[in-house]
Amino acid sequence: MKKPTIVITPGEPAGIGPDITLHILQQPWPANLMVVCDPDLLIARAKLLGISLDDKKFQIIPISLSEPCHPGQLNPANANYVLRCLETATDLCLTKKADALVTGPIHKGIMNSAGIPFTGHTEFLANYCHAKQSLMLFVTEKLKVALMTTHLRLADVPKAITREKLRNTLLLLNEELKTRFQIQQPHLLVCGLNPHAGEQGYLGSEEIDIMEPVIAELCKMGLTITGPLPADTVFTPHYLQFADAILAMYHDQALPVVKYLGFGHAVNVTLGLPIIRTSVDHGTALDIVGTSSVDAGSMMAAVALAVKLIN
């Protein structure tokens, strides 16, 4: 069988993305690896880390930095470089020259300060790939959690939860679990938006007005969905023993649990794209760049899951 090809973008050049990419390149993989980055950046970071760089183990797609990179020091001038790397890697997947994309962490703040409106990989890739809808899914060894909304201000979350969006999100999650993860009949749990899932309307009406009708409709269509459930109990063993995935309503409703259970080993997967994309579960960690404190566990898990999803 022909080995699949995985293309990697290290992300923010001043962050730990190049570091963890170098650790990935030291490992044997049942895949061909391509890295889209500035070759001089990779060479310099390998020297800093004391890592021997064997270019026979991977292929590099060269993209030049706008200005020299200093580890741990963000530079807005290199924000466009980050974007060009991501676009190039995505194009390789769209044109079938690579089978999956694995992304390192990007610093959203420096991207926006450079005048590039960037809310996250998920939103960028959905727009770039002309996807009708995308969905952020975090995968750990024992848990899969999707986000109804992603990088929104908390004040904007309630109005973003509509019947149509909830219906489409649950349909997408159900279908992608079947096709990507080979789960024949996924059991989905849905978190309520409000404390105690609204307490029968006393603490909020979104559960009664929006969630319950949509869940009832989809269950009649043959989906297996339980909810809306209080978010403070949905992550307990009582519910998790039956769940294939949980749909949380907003970013920080789910991510504290995900990162507590699997930080450094969880994988962020973008569903709804015409390509396979996995990513790390952490940020740029500017304070530990070039040190022995860098842990490549999440990047290794992201590459491993990409291989699994390809196969």
DACORJO-V5281 format. One record per run of one state. SS is the DSSP state (h for helix, s for strand, l for the rest). FROM is the first residue (numbers start at 1). TO is the last residue. Records with the same first field share a line. If there is no record, write none. Layout:
SS=FROM-TO ; FROM-TO
This chain:
l=1-3 ; 10-16 ; 26-30 ; 38-38 ; 50-57 ; 63-69 ; 71-72 ; 74-75 ; 95-99 ; 104-107 ; 114-120 ; 129-134 ; 140-143 ; 148-153 ; 161-162 ; 180-186 ; 192-194 ; 199-205 ; 221-223 ; 230-236 ; 241-244 ; 249-250 ; 263-266 ; 272-276 ; 280-285 ; 289-296 ; 311-311
s=4-9 ; 31-37 ; 58-62 ; 70-70 ; 73-73 ; 100-103 ; 135-139 ; 144-147 ; 187-191 ; 224-229 ; 245-248 ; 267-271 ; 277-279
h=17-25 ; 39-49 ; 76-94 ; 108-113 ; 121-128 ; 154-160 ; 163-179 ; 195-198 ; 206-220 ; 237-240 ; 251-262 ; 286-288 ; 297-310
